[in-house]
């Protein structure tokens, strides 16, 4: 018989103190064995902590403590001499990072009491840049936003609303109403569920670039239900996730919540330009998918319809993400299209489901052979023809997108043409030309096909709202850079006469490159980190004699102007108002 706390017989105990878990979480315990809170959190319920003696301390105990302290080096403590956090140590911000912005955000005063267990105070939290920030620093930044140890519900709700408006259409893998309801009382949540919310908040801040140094939230988001404090950064949300994950073993109770937490960590680290961290958490999420049987159609039998559909969307989101990310990093893939796709018309949001389904169909056309491509192998001719077949399938894929949300439409159209450009580049690297008359117009060495794809991408970007483009985060920047770099590489290998002929027949490739430079100079309210590299590659082709310094058109992310207080997003006090843009 299992020893799981869910199957243990409940017995009343005579102890008067709370169980170890509830005592550490500082929540009410019913003192059952196991207690209700441990049952809800699926954690082991123990009563091993020996209660401290109450009443005045005797002199001998104080003397012994002094002697031990004098003979043993003590780490910095967040508490002061009075043991309540009011001493001199409580105002000290201990950190190992040299970021000036970190110093600016550290504004902890001796009068502020700590609002989470003191045993956590000096734990080290890993940051994406490999440095370490001690808990005293995190506490100094988050103190004013915590309630009894966890981030306040108003902060969580504000970030989740932003996520629902801008990111949910491309990651429709949870029930919005349930998540918002959980935000109302974070203290009652299990560690897994709270970590999931914090990870979602991290993605909202990082992918939408809300941590831009000059970002200032609009007035209606400076307090109350829509509070978006600038001191709360995406990296601090990541640190909160890591802190919470130390409270439980993620392998003991794998579920979809833990899977999505890993996936959101992947998205956050990817947007922080940490590909190794991102790849680790993507593979962690995929491992959870295998543990839960999301890849096995038989595992869905007997599940409630809503839960089954949610699991299908999670699996296909992992499928799409792995196919795109592995193509960028030249990595093999693990997932295959082994289950049926999510339903569209019977879903709670058919419009979002339809756009999501089209993206699935697009990546389904990427044969796993593509990820085993080796241009130096002896069967390169076979590989070339196979990849050109994939190219033809993707080119023929032209779904009706009139009713699709703009965020999803941008994703589908840009990704479709980006995949065609990547395939053309792979085949071109084999130094072979297609001899099939049926594919002559798709000759991989034909610059017109490449420029045509790049032109279509720019038309999509130019006709969309900036928020619809930036919602895709750093992935969109990388696709735009890949496209422009491919044009530069192709044109650099052609004689100037051929470039002039192309400019007179369809579009001037040089003007197209300038358009990509313009877009990357101001994307997500900032200059793309890939712009200097693109400019460097384009110097000789564009005739640049000095380093280009494109103007920054906005001093703050446009999300602070359009997405938060624009015409289409007022205060959004309720879920219906938050999801109105999505529906």
C-alpha positions in Angstrom: 0.0 0.0 0.0 1.3 3.4 -0.9 2.7 5.8 1.7 1.3 8.8 0.0 -0.3 11.3 2.3 -3.4 11.2 0.2 -3.9 7.6 1.3 -2.9 7.8 4.9 -5.7 7.3 7.5 -6.4 10.6 9.3 -6.0 10.5 13.0 -6.4 13.2 15.6 -3.2 13.9 17.5 -2.7 15.4 20.9 0.0 17.9 19.9 -1.0 21.5 20.1 1.5 23.0 17.6 1.0 23.1 13.8 2.6 20.6 11.5 6.1 21.3 10.2 4.9 22.3 6.7 2.1 24.7 7.9 4.5 26.2 10.5 7.0 26.9 7.8 4.4 28.3 5.5 2.9 30.3 8.4 -0.7 29.1 7.7 -3.4 27.7 9.9 -3.2 24.0 10.5 -6.1 21.8 11.7 -3.5 19.5 13.4 -4.8 16.3 11.8 -2.5 13.7 10.6 -2.2 14.5 7.7 -3.7 18.0 7.9 -5.9 19.5 5.2 -3.3 21.9 4.0 -0.8 19.1 3.4 -3.4 17.1 1.6 -4.2 20.0 -0.7 -0.5 20.5 -1.4 0.2 16.8 -1.8 3.1 17.1 0.7 4.3 14.9 3.5 2.8 16.0 6.9 5.1 15.6 9.8 5.3 16.9 13.4 9.0 16.6 14.0 9.8 20.2 15.1 10.4 20.6 18.8 8.6 23.7 20.1 10.8 26.3 21.7 10.5 26.9 25.4 8.3 29.8 26.3 8.9 32.4 29.0 12.0 34.3 30.0 15.4 32.9 29.1 17.7 32.0 32.0 21.1 33.5 32.3 23.0 30.3 31.6 21.3 29.8 28.2 22.3 33.4 27.3 25.9 32.8 28.4 26.1 29.5 26.4 24.8 31.2 23.3 27.4 34.0 23.6 30.2 31.5 24.0 29.0 29.5 21.0 28.7 32.6 18.9 32.2 33.7 19.8 33.8 30.4 18.9 31.8 29.7 15.7 31.8 32.0 12.6 28.2 33.1 12.0 26.7 34.1 8.6 24.9 37.4 8.2 21.5 37.2 9.7 18.5 39.1 8.5 17.4 39.7 12.1 18.7 42.2 14.4 19.6 41.8 18.1 16.0 41.9 19.1 15.3 38.9 16.9 12.4 40.7 15.2 14.2 42.1 12.2 14.6 45.6 13.6 18.4 45.6 14.2 21.1 47.0 12.0 21.4 43.9 9.9 17.9 44.1 8.7 18.6 47.2 6.7 21.7 45.7 5.0 21.3 44.8 1.3 23.7 41.9 0.7 24.3 41.1 -3.0 27.1 40.0 -5.3 26.0 41.6 -8.5 27.5 44.8 -9.7 24.5 46.1 -11.6 23.8 49.8 -10.8 20.0 49.2 -11.3 20.1 46.6 -8.6 21.4 49.2 -6.2 18.7 51.6 -7.2 16.0 49.0 -6.5 17.4 48.1 -3.1 15.4 50.4 -0.8 14.9 48.5 2.4 14.7 50.5 5.7 15.2 49.3 9.2 11.6 49.9 10.1 10.2 47.4 7.5 9.6 44.0 9.0 10.3 40.9 7.0 7.3 39.1 5.7 8.6 35.7 4.9 10.2 33.0 7.1 13.5 34.1 8.5 15.0 30.7 7.8 14.8 31.6 4.1 16.4 35.0 4.5 19.9 34.3 3.4 19.3 31.6 0.8 21.0 32.3 -2.5 18.8 32.7 -5.6 20.4 32.0 -9.0 19.9 34.8 -11.6 20.0 34.3 -15.4 23.4 35.9 -15.7 25.1 33.3 -13.5 25.5 35.7 -10.6 23.9 35.2 -7.2 21.7 37.5 -5.2 21.2 36.7 -1.6 17.7 36.5 -0.1 18.3 39.7 1.8 18.6 41.6 -1.5 15.4 39.9 -2.8 13.6 40.7 0.4 14.8 44.3 0.2 13.2 44.6 -3.2 10.0 42.6 -2.7 9.2 43.5 0.9 6.6 46.1 0.0 4.9 43.7 -2.5 4.7 40.6 -0.2 1.9 39.5 2.0 2.8 36.9 4.7 5.7 35.5 2.6 4.3 35.6 -0.9 3.8 38.3 -3.5 0.6 40.2 -3.0 -2.4 39.2 -5.0 -2.7 42.7 -6.6 0.7 42.3 -8.1 0.0 38.8 -9.4 -3.3 39.9 -10.9 -1.8 42.8 -12.8 0.8 40.7 -14.4 -1.6 37.8 -15.3 -3.9 40.3 -16.9 -1.1 41.5 -19.1 -0.2 37.9 -19.9 -3.8 37.2 -20.9 -4.1 40.1 -23.2 -0.8 39.8 -25.1 0.6 36.2 -24.6 -2.4 33.9 -24.1 -3.3 33.8 -27.8 0.1 32.2 -28.5 0.2 30.0 -25.3 -3.5 29.0 -24.7 -2.7 26.2 -22.3 -4.6 27.0 -19.2 -8.0 28.3 -18.0 -7.8 32.1 -17.6 -10.7 32.3 -15.0 -9.1 29.6 -12.8 -5.7 31.3 -12.9 -7.2 34.7 -12.0 -9.1 33.2 -9.2 -6.0 31.6 -7.8 -4.3 35.0 -7.7 -6.9 36.3 -5.2 -5.4 34.3 -2.4 -1.8 33.3 -3.1 -1.2 32.2 0.5 -3.7 29.3 0.2 -2.0 27.9 -2.9 0.3 25.0 -3.0 4.0 25.6 -3.8 3.5 24.2 -7.3 0.6 26.5 -8.1 2.3 29.6 -6.7 5.5 28.9 -8.6 3.4 28.5 -11.7 1.9 32.0 -11.2 5.3 33.5 -10.5 6.8 32.0 -13.7 3.9 33.3 -15.7 4.5 36.8 -14.3 8.2 36.5 -15.2 7.3 35.7 -18.8 4.9 38.7 -19.0 7.6 41.1 -17.8 10.6 39.7 -19.8 9.0 38.7 -23.1 7.1 42.1 -23.3 10.3 43.9 -22.2 8.6 45.6 -19.3 11.9 45.7 -17.4 13.2 48.4 -19.8 15.1 50.9 -17.6 13.0 53.9 -18.6 9.7 52.1 -18.4 7.1 54.0 -16.3 3.7 52.4 -15.8 0.7 54.6 -16.6 -1.1 56.2 -13.7 -3.9 53.6 -13.4 -1.2 50.9 -13.1 0.7 52.6 -10.2 -1.6 51.3 -7.5 -4.7 49.2 -6.9 -5.8 46.1 -8.9 -3.5 47.0 -11.9 -0.4 47.8 -10.0 2.7 47.2 -12.1 5.6 48.3 -9.9 8.9 49.0 -11.7 10.9 47.5 -8.8 9.4 44.1 -9.7 11.6 42.7 -12.4 11.3 39.5 -14.4 14.6 38.2 -12.8 13.1 38.6 -9.4 10.1 36.6 -10.4 12.4 33.9 -11.6 14.2 34.0 -8.3 10.8 33.6 -6.6 10.1 30.5 -8.7 13.4 29.0 -7.7 12.9 29.8 -4.0 9.5 28.1 -4.1 10.8 25.1 -6.0 13.2 24.5 -3.1 10.2 23.8 -1.0 9.2 20.6 -2.8 10.6 17.9 -5.1 9.2 18.6 -8.6 9.6 14.9 -9.5 7.5 13.6 -6.6 4.2 15.0 -8.0 4.6 15.7 -11.7 1.5 17.5 -13.1 0.7 20.0 -15.8 1.2 22.9 -13.5 4.8 21.9 -12.9 5.3 21.2 -16.6 4.1 24.7 -17.5 6.3 26.3 -14.9 9.3 24.7 -16.6 8.0 25.9 -20.0 7.6 29.5 -18.7 11.1 29.3 -17.3 12.2 28.3 -20.8 10.4 31.3 -22.3 11.9 33.7 -19.7 15.5 32.5 -20.1 15.1 32.5 -23.9 14.1 36.1 -23.8 17.0 36.9 -21.5 19.4 35.5 -24.2 20.3 32.5 -22.2 20.0 29.6 -24.7 21.5 27.0 -22.5 19.2 27.7 -19.6 16.3 27.9 -22.0 17.1 24.5 -23.6 17.4 22.9 -20.2 14.0 24.0 -19.1 12.4 23.1 -22.4 13.7 19.6 -22.2 12.6 19.5 -18.6 9.1 20.4 -19.7 9.2 17.7 -22.4 10.3 15.2 -19.8 7.3 16.0 -17.7 5.1 15.5 -20.8 6.5 12.0 -21.3 6.0 11.3 -17.5 2.3 12.4 -17.8 1.8 10.4 -21.0 0.9 13.5 -23.1 2.5 11.8 -26.1 0.2 8.7 -25.9 -3.3 8.9 -27.3 -4.4 6.1 -25.0 -3.6 8.2 -22.0 -6.4 10.6 -22.8 -9.1 7.9 -22.5 -11.3 8.4 -19.5 -10.1 12.0 -18.8 -12.7 14.8 -18.5 -13.1 16.6 -21.8 -11.8 19.9 -20.5 -8.7 18.4 -19.0 -8.0 16.2 -22.1 -8.2 19.2 -24.4 -5.9 21.3 -22.1 -3.3 18.5 -22.1 -3.5 18.3 -25.9 -2.8 22.0 -26.2 0.1 21.7 -23.8 1.6 18.9 -25.9 1.2 20.6 -29.2 2.7 23.9 -27.8 5.7 21.9 -26.7 5.8 20.3 -30.2 5.7 23.7 -32.0 8.3 25.2 -29.6 10.7 22.4 -29.9 10.5 22.3 -33.7 11.2 26.0 -33.9 13.9 26.3 -31.2 15.7 23.1 -32.3 15.9 24.5 -35.9 17.5 27.7 -34.6 20.1 25.8 -32.5 20.6 22.9 -34.8 19.4 20.3 -32.2 17.5 17.1 -32.6 13.9 16.8 -31.8 12.1 14.4 -29.3 8.4 15.0 -29.9 6.4 13.6 -32.8 2.8 14.3 -33.9 1.5 11.2 -32.1 -1.8 12.5 -30.8 -4.8 14.1 -32.4 -5.0 17.9 -32.4 -7.1 20.0 -30.0 -10.7 20.7 -31.0 -11.5 24.1 -32.4 -15.3 24.7 -32.5 -16.1 23.0 -29.2 -13.3 24.8 -27.3 -14.0 27.7 -24.9 -12.3 30.1 -27.3 -12.7 28.9 -30.9 -11.0 31.9 -32.4 -7.8 31.3 -30.5 -8.0 27.6 -31.0 -8.3 28.1 -34.8 -5.1 30.2 -35.0 -3.3 27.7 -32.7 -4.4 24.8 -35.0 -3.0 26.5 -38.1 0.4 26.9 -36.4 0.3 23.2 -35.5 -0.4 22.3 -39.2 2.6 24.5 -40.2 5.1 22.8 -38.0 3.7 19.4 -38.6 5.2 19.7 -42.1 8.7 19.7 -40.8 9.9 16.2 -41.2 12.3 15.0 -38.5 14.8 14.3 -41.4 15.2 18.1 -41.5 16.8 18.0 -38.1 19.3 15.3 -39.2 20.6 17.4 -42.1 24.3 17.1 -42.8 25.4 18.9 -46.0 28.7 17.0 -46.1 27.2 13.5 -46.2 27.2 11.4 -49.3 23.4 11.4 -49.7 23.2 15.2 -49.8 21.3 15.0 -53.1 18.6 12.9 -51.5 18.5 15.3 -48.5 18.2 18.3 -50.9 15.2 16.8 -52.7 13.5 15.8 -49.4 14.0 19.3 -48.0 12.6 20.9 -51.2 9.5 18.7 -50.7 9.1 20.2 -47.3 9.6 23.6 -48.9 6.8 22.9 -51.4 4.4 21.8 -48.7 5.0 24.9 -46.6 4.6 27.1 -49.6 1.3 25.5 -50.5 0.0 26.0 -46.9 -2.1 29.2 -47.2 -4.9 29.0 -44.6 -7.6 31.6 -44.3 -6.5 34.0 -41.6 -9.2 36.7 -42.0 -10.7 35.8 -38.6 -7.5 35.0 -36.8 -6.3 37.3 -34.0 -3.5 39.6 -35.3 -1.0 38.3 -32.8 -1.5 34.8 -34.2 -1.6 36.0 -37.8 1.8 37.6 -37.4 3.2 34.4 -35.9 1.8 32.2 -38.7 2.8 34.4 -41.7 6.2 35.4 -40.4 7.0 31.8 -39.3 5.9 30.4 -42.7 8.2 32.6 -44.7 11.0 32.3 -42.2 10.8 28.5 -42.5 11.0 28.8 -46.3 14.1 31.0 -46.0 15.8 28.5 -43.6 15.0 25.6 -46.0 16.4 27.6 -49.0 19.6 28.2 -47.0 20.0 24.6 -46.0 19.7 23.4 -49.5 21.9 26.1 -50.9 24.6 24.9 -48.5 24.7 21.6 -50.3 26.0 23.4 -53.4 23.6 21.4 -55.5 20.9 22.8 -57.8 17.4 21.2 -58.3 17.0 19.5 -61.6 13.3 18.8 -61.3 11.5 21.0 -63.8 8.5 21.0 -61.5 10.5 22.9 -58.9 12.6 25.1 -61.1 10.8 28.2 -59.9 11.8 27.3 -56.4 15.5 27.0 -57.3 17.3 27.4 -53.9 20.0 29.5 -55.6 17.4 31.9 -57.0 17.7 35.1 -55.1 14.2 36.1 -56.2 12.6 33.4 -54.1 14.6 34.5 -51.0 13.8 38.2 -51.5 10.1 37.4 -52.1 9.9 35.6 -48.7 11.7 38.5 -47.0 9.3 41.0 -48.7 6.3 39.1 -47.5 7.6 39.1 -43.9 8.2 42.9 -44.0 4.7 43.5 -45.3 3.3 41.4 -42.4 5.3 43.4 -39.9 4.5 46.8 -41.3 0.8 46.2 -41.4 0.5 44.9 -37.8 0.4 46.8 -34.5 3.8 46.9 -32.7 2.3 45.1 -29.8 1.3 42.2 -32.0 4.8 41.9 -33.2 6.5 42.4 -29.9 4.3 39.8 -28.1 6.5 37.1 -29.7 9.5 38.4 -27.8 13.1 37.7 -28.8 12.0 34.9 -31.1 10.6 37.5 -33.5 13.8 39.5 -33.4 15.8 36.4 -34.3 13.6 35.5 -37.2 13.8 39.1 -38.6 17.6 39.0 -38.2 17.9 35.6 -39.9 15.8 36.8 -42.8 17.9 40.0 -43.3 21.2 38.2 -42.8 20.2 35.6 -45.5 19.5 38.4 -48.0 22.9 40.1 -47.2 24.7 36.8 -47.6 23.0 36.0 -50.9 23.4 39.5 -52.4 27.1 39.6 -51.4 27.7 36.5 -53.6 26.1 38.1 -56.7 27.6 40.6 -59.1 26.4 44.2 -58.8 24.7 43.9 -62.2 22.5 41.0 -61.0 21.5 43.1 -57.9 20.5 46.0 -60.2 18.4 43.8 -62.4 16.6 42.4 -59.4 16.0 45.9 -58.0 14.3 46.9 -61.3 12.2 43.8 -61.6 10.6 43.3 -58.1 12.0 45.2 -55.1 15.3 46.8 -54.4 17.0 44.3 -52.0 19.0 47.1 -50.4 15.9 49.0 -49.6 14.5 45.9 -48.0 17.6 45.5 -45.8 17.2 49.1 -44.7 13.6 48.2 -43.7 14.8 45.4 -41.5 17.4 47.7 -39.9 14.6 50.2 -39.2 12.4 47.6 -37.6 15.2 46.1 -35.4 16.2 49.6 -34.3 13.0 49.9 -32.4 11.3 46.6 -31.5 9.7 45.9 -28.1 10.5 49.6 -27.2 14.2 49.1 -27.5 17.0 48.5 -30.0 17.5 44.8 -30.8 20.7 43.2 -29.6 21.0 41.7 -33.1 21.1 45.1 -34.9 24.8 45.8 -34.5 25.7 42.5 -36.0 23.3 43.0 -38.9 24.7 46.4 -39.6 28.2 45.1 -39.5 27.3 42.4 -42.1 25.6 45.0 -44.3 28.3 47.7 -44.3 29.9 46.8 -47.6 26.6 46.0 -49.4 25.0 49.3 -48.3 28.1 51.4 -48.6 28.3 52.4 -45.0 31.4 54.3 -44.1 30.8 54.7 -40.4 28.9 52.6 -37.8 25.2 53.1 -38.0 23.4 54.5 -35.0 19.7 54.3 -35.8 17.4 56.7 -33.8 15.4 55.3 -30.9 11.9 56.5 -31.6 10.5 55.7 -28.1 12.0 56.5 -24.8 9.9 53.8 -23.1 8.3 50.5 -24.3 5.2 51.0 -26.2 3.4 48.6 -23.8 3.5 51.5 -21.4 1.6 53.6 -23.8 -0.5 51.4 -26.0 -1.0 48.1 -24.3 -1.6 49.3 -20.8 -3.5 52.6 -21.2 -4.3 52.7 -24.9 -7.7 52.9 -26.4 -8.2 49.1 -26.5 -7.2 48.5 -22.9 -8.6 50.6 -20.2 -8.4 49.4 -16.6 -9.7 45.9 -17.2 -10.9 45.4 -13.7 -12.6 42.0 -14.4 -11.8 38.9 -16.4 -14.4 39.7 -19.1 -12.7 43.0 -19.8 -9.2 41.4 -19.8 -10.2 38.7 -22.3 -12.3 41.1 -24.5 -9.3 41.8 -26.7 -8.7 38.1 -27.0 -12.2 37.1 -27.9 
